[in-house]
């Protein structure tokens, strides 16, 4: 699992697409989230260790830096979640989940489908 600030960093990185910690911090600031550069760099390192973001080294003025990009983990996470629902609750759990999904707004459903690429 990831914490709330880690989730905000992932969202900011998705907006950036690919970039160093500085760009992610700037995106967070644009969203009204004030956090130190060192905190963003630490969180990105932890997210990399968890397999949620990928990184590569890049030469820059003064040395090297990491450039991060998000991993499409949502689909994998939701598949595992659905398997867990089936395992724990059986067919009744699947029916209940389907009923709850039917209650979401059309815009939310479109966004969910877009994110899951379905």
C-alpha positions in Angstrom: 0.0 0.0 0.0 1.0 3.6 -0.4 0.4 6.6 1.8 -1.6 9.7 1.0 1.5 11.8 0.1 2.9 9.0 -1.9 -0.4 8.9 -3.8 -0.2 12.6 -4.4 3.4 12.2 -5.8 2.2 9.4 -8.2 -0.6 11.7 -9.4 1.8 14.5 -9.9 4.2 12.2 -11.8 1.4 11.1 -14.0 0.7 14.7 -14.9 4.4 15.3 -15.6 4.7 12.1 -17.6 8.4 11.7 -17.1 10.8 13.9 -15.2 13.1 14.5 -12.3 12.0 15.1 -8.7 12.2 18.9 -9.3 9.5 18.7 -12.0 7.3 16.5 -9.7 7.7 19.0 -6.9 6.7 21.8 -9.2 3.6 19.9 -10.2 2.7 19.3 -6.6 3.1 23.0 -5.9 0.8 23.9 -8.8 -1.8 21.6 -7.2 -1.4 23.5 -4.0 0.7 20.9 -2.2 3.8 22.4 -0.6 6.5 19.9 0.1 10.3 20.0 0.2 12.3 18.8 -2.7 14.1 16.3 -0.5 10.8 14.8 0.6 9.7 14.4 -3.0 13.1 12.8 -3.9 12.8 10.4 -0.9 9.2 9.4 -1.8 10.1 8.8 -5.4 13.0 6.5 -4.3 10.5 4.6 -2.1 8.0 4.4 -4.9 10.8 3.0 -7.1 11.6 0.4 -4.5 8.0 -0.6 -4.4 7.9 -1.0 -8.2 5.3 1.8 -8.6 7.6 4.1 -10.6 10.6 3.4 -12.9 13.7 5.6 -13.1 16.7 6.1 -15.2 19.9 8.1 -14.8 20.4 11.2 -16.8 23.4 13.5 -17.1 22.7 17.0 -16.1 24.6 20.1 -15.2 26.6 19.3 -12.1 26.4 15.5 -12.5 23.6 13.0 -12.8 20.0 12.8 -11.7 17.2 10.3 -11.8 14.3 10.8 -14.2 11.1 9.0 -13.1 8.1 7.8 -14.9 4.9 6.1 -13.6 4.3 2.4 -14.0 0.8 1.3 -15.0 0.1 -0.5 -11.7 -3.6 0.3 -11.4 -4.7 -2.5 -13.7 -2.5 -5.1 -11.9 -3.7 -3.8 -8.5 -7.4 -4.0 -9.5 -7.0 -7.5 -10.9 -5.5 -8.6 -7.7 -8.2 -6.9 -5.8 -10.9 -8.6 -7.9 -9.2 -12.0 -7.3 -9.3 -11.2 -3.6 -13.0 -10.4 -3.7 -13.8 -13.7 -5.5 -11.6 -15.7 -3.1 -12.9 -14.1 0.1 -16.6 -13.5 -0.8 -17.4 -15.8 -3.7 -20.1 -15.0 -6.1 -22.1 -12.9 -3.6 -19.1 -10.5 -3.3 -18.8 -10.2 -7.1 -22.5 -9.4 -7.3 -22.2 -6.7 -4.6 -19.2 -5.2 -6.2 -21.0 -5.0 -9.5 -24.0 -3.3 -7.8 -21.7 -0.7 -6.2 -19.9 -0.1 -9.6 -23.4 0.5 -11.2 -23.9 3.4 -8.7 -20.9 5.5 -9.9 -21.4 8.5 -12.0 -20.9 8.2 -15.8 -17.8 10.5 -15.8 -16.2 8.3 -13.0 -17.0 5.2 -15.0 -15.3 6.6 -18.1 -12.3 7.7 -16.1 -12.0 4.2 -14.6 -12.3 2.6 -18.0 -9.7 5.0 -19.4 -7.3 4.2 -16.6 -7.8 0.5 -16.9 -7.7 0.7 -20.7 -10.9 -1.2 -21.2 
